[in-house]
Amino acid sequence: MERSCGDRTVMMNGRPVRYIDPLSDWGFKRLFGTEVNKGFLLAFLQSIFPDKEISDISYMKPENQGLTRSDRHAVFDVACRTLRGERFIVEMQKRNQTWFRERCLYYATFLIQEQAVKGRWDYSICPVYMVSILDFEMEHSFPEGIAGRTEGKRIHRYFLKEEDTGELMTDRLGFVFLEVHDFSKEAGDLVTATDKWMYVLKNLARLTDRPAGLQERIFIKLFEAAEVAAFSPEERKQYENDMMTENDYWNTIEFARDEGMRKGLDEGMQRGLNEGMKKGLDEGIEKGLVTAATNLKKMGMEINAIVQATGLSETVIRNL
């Protein structure tokens, strides 16, 4: 049963909206990346790491340079540290990509490298943890016979361990992935604090009232902070523009991908009449993906987005 608070919906992009989408770029950074809302990030991290005493956090700069000017740099959604020096990267990801896990590993290295000090150093590194909130289902691979152990599991924790014994090499680097895309619990079934955060992340944008099961003070404040009707006209416009930009961005990618596939299939069908249907179709599909990638690259799309849209490797795309 939900608590009724009266009609506080507003019209945005032609549809009624009450709360912002925490899985949008603007919405995520507003709720979890601003000093005024720091309590939400703190409570979220406490639910994900109940064994750690996280009493307070301070935000770190979101953009990190490499060791030299020519190195690549990384831009985090949110980065923070605790009073004891533990570092957390918290990000929201809407779409999967070919090397997603490797990308997470690469990003984590920035917060390791920055701890190096000049002169004599004993390599005593403060822990670095990366938390990725995923609006898609991760692909998992396990040895034969244990593949089903993650069925229904939506939170995945990875650490460096010895292969046979499971001995932990170090507890100072870890990754947590939360698959909110298929989180299926209803409001009345929420038990743990993590359940409640998963539910809010997935469902907040579609709710019109705060569920009765979310009565804790932190969630009361979150619903208040997420209410679009309370935004200033400028803030509402920023959020609306962000949602429109995101929709246009992915619609453009889908169109370019579909158009490239169509052309490739047409050519493949024609070639198949002469060279054998299967070979022609395979070549046509490959050419279609290359055509789509070329179009997206000309439009200025990021390499990672093109990788997601076409499935081609980053190397192939860069060489187009």
Disulfide bonds with the S-S distance in Angstrom:
none
